[in-house]
């Protein structure tokens, strides 16, 4: 059986050569390649500078720490998201306040964020979920510092400006299956040099003049070398993702299934292709039998971990949102194999 996983990195000999060159140099920890990667990523998203870190979660942790968020403070995050955001808030001993999502875009519902703000709110973390930019400006207008979570959205744009250029701080992830990858790794970007200086100080624990808590959150030159190659391939990756998404759109239109939302002022990067279906369990079972990685796009909403209720749109999305494999290394034959089980499950649109 030909297995088609839900996600997979897109790598070739260029990454191999770049990493091998670092190995041959003998300088494999944080060094010149990391600094070069920081500079190139900052330029990509119109930031003043960037600080490379060991993961996106580490980046979120340091972003909150740089804003001096701590015990007694509140941070608003969506419930329909991975647990990294919850972990980062807990790392600074702040209180996570969950908000519901917009049912069309899966991004934070601005009205619900507004209702959950209190005098103790110190930040809002805004993910651009599945590669579709959230309207960060509306949330920033609420008067609370915004941290953009760009883990799934490198290359997307809002009103012509890149995702990652709106928040006081923005965090990217380079996990193995992200838009570009370094295996593990992340980056914090900003136009505020003072905040970035704090993050750079917190990232490295050794040879400091005082003993305040710091972290070993460094990226390595091995990872950065791969990241530089991947970043330069970003336009190719995005074009292929959009080509695949267009094929999926045409298929979904045949069956009367609404395609992923993209408001007119936004340019999405189809990091995930997510549609709604009432036949979730049937499709997941068919995928297991055929070796195709259909999945729910979020493993478990955060409010369910915390035993909370009052998130109807998140509950609806968890019940009905299906993520279909989409990544640049999929072949045309793979795409047909991905769609084939759906043809026998989804009802044809009445004409």
N, C-alpha and C positions, 0 to 999 in steps of 0.2 A: 504493500500500500504506500502510495506517495503521500507523505505527511506535509500539510501546509499549516504551519503554526500561526497563531494569531499575530505575532510580531517577530521580526528578525532584523538584525543589523545588516546593512549593505556595505560590504567590505571587498577590497580587491588587493592586488599586488602593490598598489601605491601606498596603502596603509602599512603593508608588511615592510616595504623598503624604508619608510619613514621611521618606524619603530626600530628596525634593525640598525639604522644609522645611529640612533641614540644608544642602543646597546653597545655598539662598537666604540662609541665615544667614551664609555665608562662613566658618564655623568647621567645617571638615570633618575635621580630624585628631583625635587623642585629646582628649576634653574632657568636657563635662557629660553628653552622651548615653552615653558609655562608663561614667561613674560610675553613672548611673541603671541601666544594664543590669546592672552588677556587683551593685548592691543588690538588684534584683528577682530575679536568678538565685540569689543567696545565700539569699534568703527562700524560694525555691521548694524548696531542698534542705536547709533547716534548718542552714545554715552561718553562722558568725560574719560572714564577709565573703568577697569574691571578688576576683580579679585577672583582668581581661580580657587576652588575649594574641592573637597573630596567627594561631595555629592550635592544634589539639589536640597536635600534635607538639611545638610550642614549649612548651606547658603541661607536657607530660611531661618535657621537658628541664629546665625550671626547677624542677619538683617534685623531681627527682633532685638538682639543684644545691643547692636549699634544704636538703635532707637531708644535704648535704656528701658525697654519693656521688662517688667518683672512682677514679683508677687504682689497681688492686689489689683493688677491691671487686667483689662479684658482685651481680647483680640477676636474680631469677627472673621469667621471663615465659613465656607459653604459646607453643608453636610454631604452633598453629592460630590465626593472627591476622595482621593486616596488618603491613607492615614498619616502620610508624611507631615501634613499641615498640623494635625493634632499633636504629633510628636514634637514638632518644633516649638509650638506654643507651650507645651509642658516642659520643654528643656529650659525655658526661662522662668518657669514657675508661675506663668500667667494663667488666666482662666479663658478657655476657649468658649466663644459664644457662636453657636451655629445659626446659619441663615439658610433659607430655602432658595430654590433656583427658579429662573424663568423657564417655563415648560418648552418654549420654542428653541432657545439657544443652549440650554443646560448650564448657562453661566449664572452668576449671582443675581438674584432679584433685588434691584436697587431699593424698591419700596420696603422689602422685608429687612434689608440691611438697615435702613433708616429707623425702622421700628425697634431694632435691637440695640441701637446705640444708647449708651449711658454716659454719665460723667467719668466713668472709669475706663471707657474705651480708648485705647492707645494706638490701635492700628487695625486696618482691614487688609487681609491677604486676599487678593483677587486673582484666581486662576483664569487663564484663557483656555477653557476646557475643550479638548479634542482638536485644538488648533484654530478655533474661532475666537477672535479677540472680543473680550468683554468691553463694554463702554466704560473704561476706567475713569473718564472725565466726570461722568455722573456721580460715581462713588467718591471721587476726590472732592467734588463740590460739597459733600456733606461735612467737610472740615476736619477729617481724621486722616492721618498719614496712611498712604496706600503702598503696600508692597505687592508688586506684580509677580505672580507665579507663572513664569513663561516656560515651564518644563515641557509643554506640548506645543509651543507656538512659535518657535524660532522661525523667522521669515514672514510671519503674518503681519498685517498692517491695519491700522485704524485711522481713517481719514488721511491716508497717505503717509502716516508716520509709523515706524516699526513698533510692534509690541515690545515692551521693555523700555520705552522712552517716555512713559507717562508717570510711573510711580516714583516716590522718593528713593526707593531701591527696587531693583528687579532681579529675579533669581531664575537662572536657567539650569536645566539638568542635562547631563550627557550619559545617562544610563544606557546600557547596551541597545535598547530598542527605541530610544528617543529619536527626534528628527535628525540630529547628528549624534554620534556616540564616541565615547572614550572608554567604554567598559563600565566604569563608574566615574563620577565627577560632576562638577557643577561650576557655576560662575555667578557672582553678584556684580551688577553694574549700577551705575548712578551718574548723575551730573553733580553730585555733592561730594567734593573731594574730602571733606572732613569725615563724612560717614564712611567712605571707602578706607580712609586711614585707620579708623577704629576697627573695621573688619579685617584689614591686613594685619593689624596688631594682634587681634584675637585669634587669627588663623594659626599663628606659630607660637609655640609655648616657650621656646628655649632662648637663652641669652637675653633676658629682659632685665630692666633695672628694678623691677618690683615683682611681688609674688601674687598679683591678682590672678584669678582663674583665667586661663587661656586654653586653647584646644589644638590638637594635632589634626588639622583639617586641610592638609596640603594636597595639591594635585602633583603628579610626577611628570617629568619630562617625557617618559614613555607614553603616558596618556595624552599629554599636550601635543606631541608629534602626530598622533592619530587624529586628534581634534582639529589641528590645522588643515590636514588633508580633507577631512570631512566637511569643514566649514567652506572650503573652496569648492566643494561639490554641491553645496546647498542649492543653487539654482537648478541643477539637474535633478536632484532629489525632489524638489518641490514640483517641478514640471511633470515628473513621472507620477507623483501622488495625484496631481490634478487630472492627469489623463485617466488614471484608474478610477478616480471619483466620478468623472464624466461618464465612463462606461457603466458604473454602478447606478448613476442617476437615470440613465436611459433604461436600464433594467427595471428599476423601481417604478418608473413612470408607466411601464407596461402593466404593472400590477396595482396601480393606484396608491402606492405607498409614498407619503411625503418624503422628499429628500432633505438632507441636513440644511438647516436654516443658515443663511448668510445675508444679513442686512446690507443695503447698498453701499454704506460707507466703510465696509470692512472687506479685507482680502484674507481669506482663510488659507491655512496650510492644512490639508486633510490628514492630520496625524491619526485620527480615528475616523472611520466611516460608521456613523451611528444612526440607526433608524428605529422606529417604534413598531412593535408587532405584538399581537395577542397570542402568537403561537411560539412564544419564547422557548418553553421546555421542549417542544417538538423539534424546533430547529437546533437547539443545543444537542439533543440526542442524535439527530441526523448528522451533525458535525462530528460527534465522537465516532460514529460508525464509519464515516467517510474519511476520517483523519484530517478534518478541517477545523481550524481553531476559531469557530464562532464563540464569542464570549459576551458576558455583561461587561460594559466598559468601566464600571466601578465595582470592586469586589464586595463592598458592604458599606452602606451610608454610615457616616460617623454617628448620627443620632441613635442608630441601632446599637453601636458599641456602648454608648453612654446611657442606654435605656430611656431615651427621650421620645416624645411624640410632638406632633404639631408641624410636620414637614410634608404636607400632602403632595407637593410637586416632586419632591425628592423620592417619596415612596412610589409615586406613579412612574417616574423614570426608572427606578430600580426594577420595577415589575415588567416594564415593556421595552427598555432600551437595549438594542442588540448591536454589538460591534462586529463588523465584518473585516477580515484581514485586509490591510492596505499598507504596503510599503514598497519602496522602489525596486527591490529585487524580485518581485512577483513577475512571472512570465505571463504572456497572453494565455497560454494553456492553463496556468494556475488560476487565472481569473475566471475562466470558463468552469474549471473544477469547483471553485468557490461558489459560483452562482447555480450550478447544476442541482444540488439538493433543494435549493429554494424553489426551483421551478415546480417541483412536485408537492410542495407544502403550501406555498402562498396561493390564494385564490386569484385568478385572472380578473383584471378590471373589466367591469361590464361596459361594453361599447354601445 
